[in-house]
């Protein structure tokens, strides 16, 4: 590591944290202006607002848009170096463009690793408090319910519900089927089931049980039956923001459990899982693009560099949101949806890198 490497690293990190702080202040002011009525309606103190909400809002927002902040920072200070002819002096000293790029890559890898650790293990803990606060004071919990629900609760045991009422915790047209070696051995049906929050059990109403034996069938029915099986009311509900409050290992475990049950809402969790790797990795890609764009002195100066930088960075975010929507509402695999923007921008980065080297 030479002095020039430390100089660039300090410039990179210093500009990044300075830009991040300024933009976060702007975002917080805008957010307060939008939520001031909610704060006043619930008579929340400044201490409560800061400690219970913004203390958790800031790291979430900062990490979410860290690739954008990194890109803008690199474009800003690199184009400034180019306009001050510092980069020309560096090249004249015998340093190649690849060697000039090294401290940028080192800095971006450091920030990407830091972002991955934050997003996978630390911010999910903070998100629990943020989401609870938002659900309590700003809006109702973002939940939705499917009709014709099919769930595998364990091996060879399947549940079906025609519909589920989240307000009353009642499921209608319920059936529970048990299989052994691929053959149906029993079937439990009920007109409706209701969750007893005190006993932590399900009450089956107007039920009938059919057991299939080798010699025939045993049939029984009744009015009310208490039952315990591996299912809770939350298993019928899609909670998109629940994934944000899970650590990476918890997220992987939850996805496996949901896939075993046969639920269809795992796409949100898979997207969140792949985002935690793809987003930090995008910081390295966008750094390479930013250096390639802004390391040459041009007529437009810093303003043109920043304009191009903002266009590319915002197009990346829009493209990412578009591909994620295709995964959520279409047949696109979550892994492909999350990584398509990175793959396309890797190609763009390689093109700009070669163009800058040859010019």
Order of alpha helices (4+ residues) and beta strands (2+ residues): alpha-alpha-alpha-alpha-alpha-alpha-alpha-beta-beta-beta-beta-beta-beta-beta-beta-beta-alpha-alpha-alpha-alpha
